[in-house]
Amino acid sequence: MGEQDSAAAGAAETSERAGRFGRAGRAKAPKRPKRHLWHKTPYDGVPGIYAAVQRFLYQIEGPAQLGDRDEPAYVPPADPKCPVCGASLDQHVFSRGGPGKSTHMKCPSPA
């Protein structure tokens, strides 16, 4: 019986130690939802002082004002016209200068 008693004591000690360090077989307590000031921000869950300041300022500033929510999306015209000569942009020549250089548009010669 001595061997059984020491085995049981060893198992109890192991389970007690596992419980103390959070590795026991019991279920963990559910996580509490993070407290928000007024509403959620894009900086929630981001560590650091910069994110904390941004979280606070977001409550005051709010999201970017991009226009009316009910406004339909922009639909580009099927055949855009040149703002300079009024001809179709398909008739123009665009010369792209490359990185760091400007792009030039050449209008077609009037016929």
N, C-alpha and C positions, 0 to 999 in steps of 0.2 A: 504494500500500500504506500510505502514511502516514495516509490517512483511516481505513482499516480498523483500524489499530493504535490510533489515538486514540479511535475509537468503542468498541473492545473495552475499552480502559483506562477509559473513562467508564462503561461498563456494569459493569465489575468494581468500580469505586469506588462506584457507586450501590448495587450489591448488598451490598457490604461495609458501607456506611453503614446500609442498611436492616436488615442483620443485627445491627449494633451497637445499634440502637434497637428491636429486637424486631418489625420489620415484614417480616421475610423470609418466604419462602414455606414455610419448614420448619414442621413440626408443633411445637406447644408441649408442654412436659413436662406430664404429668398432675398435677393438683393433689393435694397431700397431704391426707388427711382431717384435720380439726381434732382436736387432742388433747383428750380429756375427762378429768376427774378420775376419776369412777366411772361416772356415767351421764349421758345428755343432759338438759339443762334447758331451760325456756322462754326463758332469757336467752342461749342460745348465739347468737353472731353479732351481738349487740346491743353497740354501742360504749359506752364510758364507765365511770367508776369505780363508779357505782351498780350497773350490770349485773354488773361483776366481783364485787362484794361479794355480790350476789344469787346469782350462779352458785356461789360458795363456800358460802353458807349453804344453798342448795338441796341440796347434797350431804349436809349434816348433818340438815336438817329433812325433806327429801323432799317429795313431793306431799301435798296435803290429804287427810286421812283422812275420806272421805265415807261410809263404811259398808262392809258386807260386799260383795265383788264378786259373790257368787252370789245375793244377795238380789234377788227380783223387783221390778220397778218398781212404784211406787205407782199404784193404780187408784182414782180418786175414786168415791164411791158414786153410784149413779144418781139417788137422791132423798135429798139430804142433809137432816138434821134440825137444828133449832135447838138450840143448847146451853142456852138459857135455858128455853124452854117445851116443847120436844120436838116441835113442829109442823113441817111441811114448810117449807123456806125459800122455796118458791114462794108461800106465803101471806103472807109478810112484806113490809113496805115499807121500802126503803132510801133514805134521803135523803142524797145526797152534797153536802157543803157547798161543794165547789169547791177551788181551789188554796189550800193553807195552812189549810184548815178540816177538821174531823173529819167522818167519815161516821157516821150514826146508823141503827140498825135498830129498827123498831117491830114488835113482835109482834102477831099478830091477837088480837082480843078473844075470850076464851073463850066458847064457845056453850053 
